[in-house]
């Protein structure tokens, strides 16, 4: 599998705001948000705008997706989320 890199450039934000975004992206990877198929992910935030929890709901069976291939079901199992020196957030699938 090839390496994929996602770079998000955030202009006009503080280091703390950038770190907050990096942490949220990291939590979404850990929770499997990017692996959801036939379902939904709900991000809940507390009164301080911090991510409080993530709710994931997926259908366990659907006639429409009965013949879905295994390749389509492969998720992002390995990843790295880091902050570069230019304050961009980088998520890598390894």
C-alpha positions as CSV (number, residue, x, y, z in Angstrom):
1,X,0.0,0.0,0.0
2,X,1.3,3.5,-0.8
3,X,1.9,6.2,1.8
4,X,-0.8,8.9,1.9
5,X,-0.2,12.4,3.4
6,X,-2.8,14.9,4.3
7,X,-1.6,18.5,5.0
8,X,-3.9,21.2,6.4
9,X,-2.5,24.7,6.4
10,X,-4.1,26.9,9.0
11,X,-3.4,30.6,8.6
12,X,-4.0,33.3,11.3
13,X,-4.3,30.8,14.2
14,X,-2.3,30.4,17.3
15,X,-0.1,27.4,18.2
16,X,-2.7,26.4,20.8
17,X,-5.6,26.5,18.2
18,X,-3.5,24.4,15.8
19,X,-2.7,21.9,18.6
20,X,-6.4,21.7,19.4
21,X,-7.2,20.8,15.8
22,X,-4.4,18.2,15.7
23,X,-5.7,16.6,18.9
24,X,-9.3,16.4,17.4
25,X,-8.0,14.8,14.2
26,X,-5.9,12.3,16.2
27,X,-9.0,11.4,18.4
28,X,-11.1,10.8,15.2
29,X,-8.4,8.5,13.8
30,X,-8.3,6.6,17.1
31,X,-12.1,6.3,17.3
32,X,-12.3,4.9,13.7
33,X,-14.3,7.8,12.3
34,X,-12.6,7.6,9.0
35,X,-13.4,3.8,8.8
36,X,-17.2,4.3,9.1
37,X,-19.2,2.6,6.3
38,X,-23.0,2.5,6.1
39,X,-23.2,4.6,9.2
40,X,-22.5,7.9,10.8
41,X,-20.1,9.5,13.3
42,X,-21.4,12.3,15.7
43,X,-18.8,14.6,17.3
44,X,-20.0,16.1,20.6
45,X,-18.4,19.1,22.2
46,X,-18.5,20.4,25.7
47,X,-19.2,24.0,26.8
48,X,-15.5,25.0,26.3
49,X,-15.7,23.8,22.6
50,X,-13.5,20.7,23.4
51,X,-14.4,17.4,21.8
52,X,-16.3,15.6,24.6
53,X,-17.0,12.3,22.8
54,X,-17.7,10.5,19.5
55,X,-20.7,8.4,18.8
56,X,-20.4,5.9,15.9
57,X,-23.4,4.1,14.5
58,X,-23.2,1.6,11.6
59,X,-25.7,-0.6,10.0
60,X,-24.8,-4.2,10.5
61,X,-26.6,-5.4,7.4
62,X,-28.1,-3.9,4.3
63,X,-29.3,-5.6,1.1
64,X,-27.8,-2.7,-0.9
65,X,-24.3,-3.5,0.5
66,X,-24.6,-7.2,0.7
67,X,-22.0,-7.8,-2.1
68,X,-19.5,-5.1,-1.0
69,X,-15.9,-6.2,-1.6
70,X,-13.4,-6.7,1.2
71,X,-11.1,-4.1,-0.5
72,X,-13.8,-1.5,0.2
73,X,-13.9,-2.4,3.9
74,X,-10.2,-2.0,4.5
75,X,-9.7,1.0,6.9
76,X,-7.0,3.2,8.1
77,X,-5.4,0.9,10.7
78,X,-2.1,2.6,11.0
79,X,-1.6,6.4,11.1
80,X,0.6,9.2,12.4
81,X,-0.8,12.6,13.4
82,X,1.9,15.2,14.0
83,X,2.5,18.9,13.9
84,X,5.1,20.2,11.4
85,X,7.3,23.2,12.1
86,X,5.2,25.4,9.8
87,X,2.2,24.8,12.1
88,X,0.4,22.6,9.6
89,X,-1.4,19.5,10.8
90,X,-0.2,16.4,9.1
91,X,-2.0,13.0,9.2
92,X,-0.1,10.1,7.6
93,X,-1.4,6.7,6.8
94,X,1.5,4.3,7.1
